[in-house]
């Protein structure tokens, strides 16, 4: 699973292209095993108040498990947005 964050105020097309190009380069260098199955574009990522991305939450969404306690996130509403996309 690969999720790309877009700018909050406005979609920054150059940043989007840069992120996509990183995926393409990884596939070319590492091989097809590095190719993500899907790419989602979201407004933000689930982060703690200190700014760390909560990989546990993303992993739970990807495997269909319960995300657990998300009250410590700085932006808990983004979890529901990502679930709707997945």
N, C-alpha and C positions, 0 to 999 in steps of 0.2 A: 504494500500500500504506500502510495506517495501522495502527500498533500502539499500543495503550494499555497502560501499565504499571499494575498494581494494587499495593496495599500488600502487603508481604511477610507480615506477621503475619496480617492479616485483610483481606478485601475491603472496601474503603471505598466504600460505595454512593454517597455524596454526591460523592466525587471522580470516580467513574465517570460519574455523570450530568453533572457539570461538563464532563468531556472530551467526552462525546457532544454536549452542547449547543454546544460550540465548533464541532464539525463541522457541526451543523445551521445555525448562524449563518453559517458560511462559505458554505454552499450557498445560503442565502437572499440574502446580500450579493453574493457573487461570481457565483453562478449554478451550474448543474448541472456545469460543468467542475470545480468544487472538490469535488464529491462523491466520496469514496473508493469504490473498487470493493468492498473488504472491510475489515473491522475485526477485528483479533485482540486478545484480552486475554491478557497474559502477566504473569508474576510480576516480571520485571525486564527491563532492556534491556542489550544488550552494551555494556559501558563499559570505558574504559581505567582504569588505576589512579588517574588524576587526575579521573575522573568524566565524561569526555566520551563521548557516545554515538557508537559506531562506525557511521557511515552507510555506510561501505564494505561492512561485513558485511551490513547490512540490504539494501543494493542487490544484493549477490551472491545472497542468498537469494531475493529477488524475481525476479531474472532467471535463476535456476537455475544460476548459475555457482559455481565453487569459492570458498569463503569465504576461502581463503588461511590465513595464519598467524594463529591466534587465541590464541597463548600469551601475548601481552601483555595480554590482557583480564583484568580483575579477576574476571570471572565467565564463563569460557569455556563452562560447562555450559549456559548459557541459549541459546547458538547452536543446540544440538541440539533444545532445546525449541521454539524458533521454527521450525526446519526441519520438525519433525513437524507443526506447525500449518499450515504453508504447503503 
